Amino acid sequence: MPEGTTKITPVDPIFHGESNYEVGLENLLAETKEKARKLQSDPNGNEETIKELTEQLQVLETLWENYHIGMNVFRNAKGGRDGIREIHPE
């Protein structure tokens, strides 16, 4: 490793190489999709609750998409990690 390069600690193995934000968002998105699916298939489903879950799904999907767009830009930026250095006391 070149001198002055920050050692990056791997993400906790329980997250399978993803950030806890990413894992939490995935889980919340999956749970909300499942709730919406169950509610939409229920003939006695409350229309207001269905509408609310649909709006929540749109927000979660937007958060998911924006996170990945931002991370792709960061990962692909030329020299994106060049400025990351360990701080050494003089």
Residue frames as a rotation matrix with the C-alpha (Angstrom) as fourth column:
MET 1
0.592 0.806 0.000 0.00
0.806 -0.592 0.000 0.00
0.000 0.000 -1.000 0.00
PRO 2
-0.008 -0.611 0.792 1.48
0.486 -0.694 -0.530 3.42
0.874 0.381 0.303 -0.91
GLU 3
-0.683 -0.329 -0.653 2.71
0.730 -0.280 -0.623 5.54
0.023 -0.902 0.431 1.97
GLY 4
-0.929 0.320 -0.187 0.07
-0.248 -0.912 -0.326 7.88
-0.275 -0.257 0.927 3.35
THR 5
-0.499 0.796 -0.343 -2.85
-0.336 0.187 0.923 5.86
0.798 0.576 0.174 2.02
THR 6
-0.215 0.537 0.815 -5.67
-0.973 -0.043 -0.228 5.35
-0.087 -0.842 0.532 4.47
LYS 7
-0.992 0.015 -0.125 -6.30
0.012 1.000 0.025 1.77
0.125 0.024 -0.992 5.46
ILE 8
-0.271 0.962 0.038 -9.96
-0.868 -0.261 0.423 1.13
0.416 0.081 0.906 4.82
THR 9
-0.800 0.082 0.594 -11.52
-0.347 0.744 -0.571 -1.28
-0.489 -0.663 -0.567 7.26
PRO 10
-0.838 0.530 -0.133 -13.94
0.151 0.458 0.876 -3.65
0.525 0.714 -0.464 5.56
VAL 11
-0.156 0.889 0.430 -17.61
-0.821 -0.358 0.444 -3.23
0.549 -0.284 0.786 6.29
ASP 12
-0.362 0.092 0.927 -18.83
-0.766 0.537 -0.353 -5.45
-0.530 -0.839 -0.124 9.13
PRO 13
-0.983 -0.119 -0.138 -19.31
-0.178 0.789 0.588 -8.99
0.039 0.603 -0.797 7.74
ILE 14
-0.502 0.858 0.109 -22.91
0.489 0.386 -0.782 -9.10
-0.713 -0.339 -0.613 8.94
PHE 15
0.251 0.587 -0.770 -23.70
-0.325 -0.698 -0.638 -6.57
-0.912 0.410 0.016 6.19
HIS 16
0.395 -0.103 0.913 -22.16
0.650 0.733 -0.199 -8.76
-0.649 0.672 0.357 3.44
GLY 17
-0.517 -0.757 0.400 -19.97
0.830 -0.329 0.451 -5.97
-0.210 0.565 0.798 2.04
GLU 18
0.005 0.585 0.811 -22.73
0.553 -0.677 0.485 -3.36
0.833 0.446 -0.327 2.08
SER 19
-0.830 -0.245 0.502 -23.13
-0.205 -0.703 -0.681 -0.39
0.520 -0.668 0.533 4.38
ASN 20
-0.766 0.588 -0.258 -25.59
0.543 0.377 -0.750 -0.57
-0.344 -0.715 -0.608 7.26
TYR 21
-0.426 0.614 -0.664 -27.54
-0.515 -0.768 -0.380 2.24
-0.744 0.180 0.644 5.52
GLU 22
-0.548 0.140 -0.825 -27.81
-0.787 0.247 0.565 0.13
0.283 0.959 -0.025 2.39
VAL 23
-0.864 0.201 -0.462 -28.87
0.270 0.959 -0.089 -3.00
0.425 -0.202 -0.883 4.29
GLY 24
-0.685 0.626 -0.373 -31.38
0.300 -0.224 -0.927 -1.07
-0.664 -0.747 -0.034 6.40
LEU 25
-0.373 0.530 -0.762 -32.89
-0.767 -0.637 -0.068 0.57
-0.522 0.559 0.644 3.34
GLU 26
-0.707 0.088 -0.702 -33.10
-0.462 0.694 0.552 -2.77
0.535 0.715 -0.450 1.52
ASN 27
-0.861 0.365 -0.354 -34.87
0.504 0.707 -0.497 -4.34
0.069 -0.606 -0.793 4.50
LEU 28
-0.522 0.680 -0.515 -37.30
-0.014 -0.610 -0.792 -1.44
-0.853 -0.406 0.328 4.90
LEU 29
-0.462 0.308 -0.831 -38.06
-0.879 -0.285 0.383 -1.45
-0.119 0.908 0.403 1.17
ALA 30
-0.796 0.132 -0.591 -38.70
-0.099 0.934 0.342 -5.22
0.597 0.331 -0.731 1.20
GLU 31
-0.785 0.515 -0.345 -40.92
0.530 0.271 -0.803 -5.00
-0.320 -0.813 -0.486 4.29
THR 32
-0.435 0.624 -0.649 -42.94
-0.376 -0.781 -0.499 -2.12
-0.818 0.026 0.574 2.85
LYS 33
-0.590 0.193 -0.784 -43.37
-0.765 0.178 0.619 -3.90
0.259 0.965 0.043 -0.51
GLU 34
-0.859 0.247 -0.449 -44.62
0.295 0.955 -0.039 -7.00
0.419 -0.166 -0.893 1.32
LYS 35
-0.633 0.652 -0.418 -47.09
0.314 -0.278 -0.908 -4.96
-0.708 -0.706 -0.029 3.40
ALA 36
-0.405 0.464 -0.787 -48.37
-0.748 -0.664 -0.006 -3.24
-0.525 0.587 0.616 0.26
ARG 37
-0.747 0.089 -0.659 -48.70
-0.449 0.664 0.599 -6.55
0.491 0.743 -0.456 -1.60
LYS 38
-0.829 0.433 -0.354 -50.68
0.557 0.697 -0.451 -8.13
0.052 -0.571 -0.819 1.26
LEU 39
-0.508 0.642 -0.574 -52.91
0.075 -0.631 -0.772 -5.09
-0.858 -0.435 0.272 1.68
GLN 40
-0.501 0.296 -0.813 -53.64
-0.833 -0.419 0.360 -4.82
-0.234 0.858 0.457 -2.06
SER 41
-0.748 0.215 -0.628 -54.63
-0.177 0.848 0.500 -8.49
0.640 0.485 -0.596 -2.22
ASP 42
-0.808 0.503 -0.308 -56.97
0.485 0.269 -0.832 -8.09
-0.335 -0.822 -0.461 0.78
PRO 43
-0.360 0.742 0.565 -60.51
0.690 -0.196 0.697 -7.41
0.628 0.641 -0.442 -0.46
ASN 44
0.709 0.617 -0.341 -61.16
0.673 -0.449 0.588 -5.47
0.210 -0.647 -0.733 2.76
GLY 45
-0.295 -0.942 -0.158 -57.97
0.956 -0.289 -0.061 -3.41
0.012 -0.169 0.986 2.44
ASN 46
0.455 0.390 -0.801 -58.16
0.518 -0.847 -0.119 0.21
-0.725 -0.361 -0.587 3.49
GLU 47
0.655 -0.131 0.744 -57.70
0.697 -0.275 -0.663 2.47
0.292 0.952 -0.089 0.45
GLU 48
0.887 -0.315 0.337 -56.09
-0.385 -0.908 0.165 5.22
0.254 -0.277 -0.927 2.54
THR 49
0.511 -0.715 0.477 -53.50
-0.298 0.374 0.878 2.80
-0.807 -0.591 -0.022 3.95
ILE 50
0.442 -0.307 0.843 -52.78
0.791 0.577 -0.205 1.45
-0.423 0.757 0.498 0.46
LYS 51
0.811 -0.111 0.575 -52.24
0.285 -0.782 -0.553 5.00
0.511 0.613 -0.603 -0.80
GLU 52
0.791 -0.519 0.324 -49.95
-0.592 -0.517 0.618 5.76
-0.153 -0.681 -0.716 2.16
LEU 53
0.395 -0.650 0.650 -47.87
0.142 0.742 0.655 2.62
-0.908 -0.166 0.386 1.59
THR 54
0.600 -0.130 0.789 -47.61
0.800 0.096 -0.593 3.42
0.001 0.987 0.162 -2.11
GLU 55
0.857 -0.282 0.431 -46.25
-0.203 -0.954 -0.220 6.87
0.473 0.101 -0.875 -1.27
GLN 56
0.616 -0.654 0.438 -43.79
-0.506 0.098 0.857 5.35
-0.604 -0.750 -0.271 1.23
LEU 57
0.460 -0.419 0.783 -42.59
0.606 0.793 0.068 2.94
-0.649 0.443 0.619 -1.46
GLN 58
0.773 -0.150 0.617 -41.98
0.474 -0.510 -0.717 5.81
0.422 0.847 -0.323 -3.86
VAL 59
0.774 -0.502 0.385 -39.89
-0.620 -0.722 0.306 7.62
0.124 -0.476 -0.871 -1.25
LEU 60
0.483 -0.598 0.639 -37.90
-0.234 0.615 0.753 4.49
-0.844 -0.513 0.157 -0.36
GLU 61
0.559 -0.246 0.792 -37.28
0.762 0.529 -0.374 3.65
-0.327 0.812 0.483 -4.01
THR 62
0.835 -0.261 0.484 -36.08
0.049 -0.842 -0.538 7.21
0.548 0.473 -0.690 -4.63
LEU 63
0.650 -0.620 0.439 -33.73
-0.692 -0.243 0.680 7.00
-0.315 -0.746 -0.587 -1.63
TRP 64
0.469 -0.433 0.770 -32.40
0.261 0.901 0.348 3.67
-0.844 0.037 0.535 -2.93
GLU 65
0.678 -0.161 0.717 -31.87
0.725 -0.018 -0.689 5.01
0.123 0.987 0.104 -6.44
ASN 66
0.838 -0.350 0.420 -30.23
-0.306 -0.937 -0.169 8.24
0.452 0.013 -0.892 -5.25
TYR 67
0.610 -0.637 0.472 -27.90
-0.434 0.230 0.871 6.33
-0.663 -0.736 -0.136 -2.92
HIS 68
0.370 -0.461 0.806 -26.70
0.598 0.782 0.173 4.09
-0.711 0.418 0.565 -5.74
ILE 69
0.777 -0.112 0.620 -26.34
0.483 -0.526 -0.700 6.94
0.405 0.843 -0.355 -8.23
GLY 70
0.810 -0.460 0.364 -24.26
-0.569 -0.768 0.294 8.86
0.144 -0.445 -0.884 -5.69
MET 71
0.459 -0.657 0.599 -22.09
-0.221 0.568 0.793 5.86
-0.861 -0.496 0.115 -4.84
ASN 72
0.559 -0.246 0.792 -21.51
0.774 0.498 -0.392 5.08
-0.297 0.832 0.468 -8.52
VAL 73
0.843 -0.267 0.467 -20.38
0.021 -0.851 -0.524 8.65
0.538 0.451 -0.712 -9.13
PHE 74
0.657 -0.606 0.448 -18.04
-0.702 -0.275 0.657 8.44
-0.275 -0.746 -0.607 -6.13
ARG 75
0.443 -0.476 0.760 -16.63
0.122 0.871 0.475 5.05
-0.888 -0.118 0.444 -7.13
ASN 76
0.482 -0.184 0.857 -16.11
0.861 0.279 -0.425 6.04
-0.161 0.942 0.293 -10.75
ALA 77
0.986 -0.123 -0.111 -14.77
-0.133 -0.987 -0.092 9.55
-0.098 0.106 -0.990 -10.22
LYS 78
0.474 -0.881 0.004 -11.27
0.416 0.220 -0.882 9.85
0.776 0.420 0.471 -11.61
GLY 79
-0.584 -0.795 0.168 -9.02
0.152 -0.310 -0.939 10.17
0.798 -0.522 0.302 -8.60
GLY 80
0.353 0.874 0.333 -12.02
-0.217 -0.270 0.938 10.02
0.910 -0.403 0.095 -6.28
ARG 81
0.903 -0.058 -0.425 -9.96
0.405 0.440 0.802 8.41
0.141 -0.896 0.421 -3.55
ASP 82
0.106 -0.957 0.271 -6.73
0.604 -0.154 -0.782 10.34
0.790 0.246 0.561 -4.17
GLY 83
-0.092 -0.108 0.990 -7.54
-0.423 -0.896 -0.137 12.89
0.901 -0.431 0.037 -1.49
ILE 84
0.896 0.425 0.126 -8.15
-0.306 0.386 0.871 10.27
0.321 -0.819 0.476 1.20
ARG 85
-0.049 -0.978 -0.205 -5.01
-0.065 0.208 -0.976 10.08
0.997 -0.035 -0.073 3.30
GLU 86
0.382 0.039 -0.923 -4.04
0.872 0.315 0.374 9.15
0.305 -0.948 0.087 6.84
ILE 87
0.726 -0.183 0.663 -3.35
-0.290 -0.956 0.054 12.13
0.624 -0.231 -0.746 9.02
HIS 88
0.261 -0.738 -0.622 0.12
0.795 0.530 -0.295 11.78
0.547 -0.418 0.725 10.50
PRO 89
0.940 0.011 -0.341 1.08
0.242 -0.728 0.642 13.94
-0.241 -0.686 -0.687 13.49
GLU 90
0.649 -0.733 0.205 4.16
-0.173 -0.404 -0.898 16.03
0.741 0.547 -0.389 12.72
